[in-house]
Amino acid sequence: MKEKNNKSNAMQIIGIPLGAYLIIFVIIVTGTYLNVIPCNFLTGFSFTMVVGCLLNWLGTRNKYVNMLGGPALLCLFIPTLCVYFGILPKEVVDFTNVFYTGTMGYIEYFIAALITGSILSMDRNILIKAGSRYAVPLIIGLIVSLGGAGIIGAISGYGSSEAIMYLAIPIMGGGIGAGAIPIASIYEGYGIGGSDSILSTLMPAVTLANIFAILIAVLLNALGKNPDRFFKGFSGQGQLMRTGEVFEVSDDKKSVSATFTNLGAGLLMSGTLYIFGYLLNKLVYAGVHAYAWTILTAAVLKITGVVPKKLEDAAGDWYGLISHIGVPTILVCVSLSSIDIPIILEAISNPIYLLITFIVTVLACIGAGLGGRLMKMNFVEAGITAGLCMANTGGAGDVAVLGASDRMNLMPFAQISSRIGGALVLLIASFIVPFLV
């Protein structure tokens, strides 16, 4: 009887029998493909969810593919390849962009839930003991990646200054909107050229490094199944700090299903802290991104214990729902909005460019991982959050990297990397560019 139940569950996608799910899939994809549906939050979510959950399910069907991050890889590359080969029309990309980062801003909705829920539902020791140490791996990863780019650039003939300015700095800038775009403006201020032309030069490196970061995250997830594969504290299997050496995160999550009222309260909590972050950004200091203010606010609330336990659980329940069905959804959005096959093909035509971009990403991970070990963190988790989440495309890249590494619970630290770490890169660029030109 148990075996029969297991087979029955295996033929379901998010609890829907496979046959019924495929009917739903055909209806939604056909409506989107023919461009006969209105472009709104419901249709955008339905399309990306039905595609993402199907690809995620297919990726889990083979244990070896699943172990290597197959679900995330299918969600990330199949949709953009379908557009590239003309299977999906360009209108699908425009439709997804509006839903994802345009007027509907699904990425904001998603990240707000992850930040609020992951912080308020985590062990207080993470914020008290781990948060204060996090700057060390972040800075070491940054120094190692910039230095490595300069050395490889000089040795290869690409140019030390060029490798740092046009590859390492934009890669480590924390994304596109908060990284590559202001970096291009900084370069323009020093008379290097127009910001638009500079940005077109920076973007392939950022896009390519994001893919490298995702693939490295997949590899680290596979290697990290054995926590002591290479040395003690190699992987915490989702735990940032080294278990038994500093503290161990307690898992007090309830086994019962979340209630409707809990999910509603969790949604409201995530929206409240998200809006409060923007209020602080506007009224207190605009130099700190609203996401960073949201993280700091949630951290203060958690550390001080002023939020009732019931609301903390509600935020955790909402985070659990969004992370379960939202990860495949958001990965499809990333695929259609951020992964551009022609840009990737153009970039990889230059092997030196490709090599330096890859080395910068790897060094960011290794430097952050080693820096994390100095702070009694696990190598894999420090390398992913303080390294790879600096070298990706920001918020969407954080989601992709953490989804590929099966460590979505580390989103607060990934956001620190993308936002605060990205701001640090802008400061560094402002100071060192005059010496590199």
Long-range contacts (C-beta under 8 A, 24 or more apart in sequence): 13-53, 13-54, 13-57, 14-53, 14-325, 21-50, 21-54, 24-50, 25-50, 25-51, 25-54, 32-92, 32-95, 33-88, 33-89, 33-92, 35-89, 35-91, 35-95, 39-95, 39-98, 39-99, 40-104, 41-99, 41-104, 41-106, 43-95, 43-99, 44-95, 44-96, 44-98, 44-99, 44-100, 44-104, 44-106, 45-99, 45-106, 45-329, 47-92, 47-95, 47-96, 47-99, 48-96, 48-99, 48-100, 48-106, 48-329, 48-330, 48-332, 48-333, 49-325, 49-328, 49-329, 51-79, 51-332, 52-327, 52-328, 52-329, 52-330, 52-331, 52-332, 53-325, 53-328, 53-329, 55-79, 55-328, 55-332, 56-327, 56-328, 67-222, 67-225, 68-218, 68-219, 68-222, 69-217, 69-218, 69-221, 69-222, 69-404, 69-405, 69-406, 71-328, 72-214, 72-218, 72-327, 72-331, 72-400, 72-403, 72-404, 73-214, 73-218, 73-404, 75-328, 75-331, 75-332, 75-335, 76-214, 76-331, 76-334, 76-335, 76-339, 76-400, 76-404, 77-335, 77-339, 78-335, 79-332, 79-335, 79-336, 80-335, 80-336, 80-339, 80-340, 80-341, 81-341, 83-336, 84-341, 84-342, 92-336, 93-336, 93-337, 96-332, 96-333, 96-336, 96-337, 97-336, 97-337, 99-333, 100-333, 100-336, 100-337, 100-396, 101-337, 101-396, 106-329, 106-330, 106-333, 107-330, 107-333, 107-395, 107-396, 107-399, 108-274, 110-322, 110-326, 110-329, 110-330, 110-399, 111-291, 111-395, 111-398, 111-399, 111-411, 111-415, 112-270, 112-271, 112-273, 112-274, 112-294, 113-266, 113-267, 113-270, 113-318, 113-319, 113-322, 113-323, 113-326, 114-319, 114-322, 114-323, 114-399, 114-408, 114-411, 115-270, 115-273, 115-274, 115-291, 115-294, 115-295, 115-298, 115-411, 115-412, 115-415, 116-266, 116-269, 116-270, 116-273, 116-274, 116-294, 116-298, 116-315, 116-318, 116-319, 117-266, 117-270, 117-315, 117-316, 117-317, 117-318, 117-319, 117-320, 117-322, 117-323, 118-319, 118-408, 118-409, 118-410, 118-411, 118-412, 119-295, 119-298, 119-299, 119-302, 119-412, 120-269, 120-298, 120-301, 120-302, 120-307, 120-311, 120-312, 120-315, 120-316, 121-253, 121-312, 121-313, 121-315, 121-316, 121-319, 122-249, 122-302, 122-409, 122-412, 123-247, 123-249, 123-250, 124-302, 124-303, 124-305, 125-241, 125-246, 125-247, 125-249, 126-240, 126-241, 126-249, 127-299, 127-302, 127-303, 128-303, 129-241, 129-246, 129-247, 130-240, 130-241, 130-246, 130-377, 130-413, 131-299, 133-375, 133-376, 133-377, 134-375, 134-386, 134-413, 134-416, 136-371, 136-372, 136-374, 136-375, 137-367, 137-368, 137-369, 137-370, 137-371, 137-372, 137-374, 137-375, 137-377, 137-382, 137-383, 137-386, 137-387, 138-368, 138-371, 138-386, 138-390, 138-416, 138-417, 138-421, 138-424, 139-371, 139-424, 140-367, 140-368, 140-370, 140-371, 140-374, 141-363, 141-364, 141-365, 141-366, 141-367, 141-368, 141-369, 141-371, 141-383, 141-386, 141-387, 141-390, 142-172, 142-364, 142-367, 142-390, 142-421, 142-424, 142-425, 142-428, 143-367, 144-363, 144-364, 144-366, 144-367, 145-171, 145-172, 145-360, 145-361, 145-363, 145-364, 145-367, 145-387, 145-390, 145-391, 146-172, 146-428, 148-359, 148-360, 148-363, 149-356, 149-359, 149-360, 149-363, 152-355, 152-356, 152-359, 153-356, 156-352, 156-355, 156-356, 157-352, 158-352, 158-353, 158-356, 161-436, 161-437, 163-356, 164-432, 164-436, 165-433, 165-436, 166-201, 166-202, 166-205, 167-205, 167-353, 167-356, 167-357, 167-360, 168-356, 168-360, 169-425, 169-428, 169-429, 170-202, 170-203, 170-205, 170-206, 171-205, 171-206, 171-209, 171-357, 171-360, 171-361, 171-364, 171-391, 172-360, 172-364, 172-390, 172-391, 172-421, 172-425, 173-206, 173-422, 173-425, 173-426, 173-429, 174-390, 174-394, 174-417, 174-418, 174-419, 174-421, 174-422, 174-423, 174-425, 175-206, 175-392, 175-393, 175-394, 175-395, 175-396, 175-397, 175-418, 175-422, 176-203, 176-206, 176-393, 176-394, 177-394, 178-289, 178-394, 178-418, 178-419, 178-422, 178-423, 179-206, 179-394, 179-422, 179-425, 179-426, 180-206, 182-426, 183-425, 183-426, 183-429, 186-426, 186-429, 186-430, 186-433, 187-429, 187-433, 190-433, 190-434, 190-437, 191-437, 192-433, 192-437, 203-343, 204-343, 204-344, 204-346, 204-347, 204-353, 205-347, 205-353, 205-357, 206-393, 207-338, 207-339, 207-340, 207-343, 207-344, 207-347, 207-393, 208-343, 208-344, 208-347, 208-348, 208-354, 208-357, 209-357, 209-360, 209-361, 209-391, 209-392, 210-338, 210-339, 210-391, 210-392, 210-393, 210-397, 210-400, 211-339, 211-344, 212-357, 212-358, 212-361, 212-362, 212-391, 213-361, 213-365, 213-388, 213-389, 213-391, 213-392, 213-397, 213-400, 213-401, 214-392, 214-397, 214-400, 214-401, 214-404, 215-404, 216-361, 216-362, 216-365, 216-388, 217-384, 217-388, 217-401, 217-402, 217-404, 217-405, 218-404, 218-405, 220-365, 220-380, 220-383, 220-384, 220-405, 221-404, 221-405, 221-406, 221-407, 223-380, 224-380, 224-405, 227-378, 231-379, 233-373, 233-376, 233-377, 233-378, 233-379, 234-378, 234-379, 234-380, 235-378, 235-379, 235-380, 235-381, 236-377, 236-378, 236-380, 236-381, 238-381, 238-406, 238-407, 238-409, 238-410, 239-378, 239-381, 240-372, 240-377, 240-378, 240-381, 240-382, 240-385, 240-410, 240-413, 241-376, 241-377, 241-378, 242-376, 242-377, 242-378, 245-376, 246-376, 253-316, 253-320, 254-313, 258-317, 258-318, 258-320, 258-321, 259-317, 261-314, 262-313, 262-314, 262-317, 262-318, 263-314, 263-317, 263-318, 263-321, 265-310, 265-311, 265-314, 265-315, 265-318, 266-314, 266-315, 266-316, 266-317, 266-318, 266-319, 266-321, 267-318, 269-311, 269-314, 269-315, 269-318, 270-315, 270-318, 270-319, 273-297, 273-298, 273-301, 287-423, 288-420, 288-423, 289-419, 289-420, 289-423, 291-395, 291-415, 291-418, 291-419, 292-415, 292-416, 292-419, 292-420, 295-412, 295-415, 295-416, 295-419, 298-412, 299-412, 323-408, 327-399, 327-403, 327-408, 330-396, 330-399, 330-400, 330-403, 331-399, 331-400, 331-403, 333-396, 334-396, 334-397, 334-399, 334-400, 337-396, 338-393, 338-396, 338-397, 360-391, 361-388, 361-391, 364-388, 364-390, 364-391, 365-391, 380-405, 381-407, 381-410, 384-410, 384-414, 385-410, 385-413, 385-414, 385-416, 385-417, 386-413, 386-417, 386-421, 389-413, 389-414, 389-417, 389-418, 390-417, 390-418, 390-421, 390-422, 390-425, 392-418, 394-418, 394-422
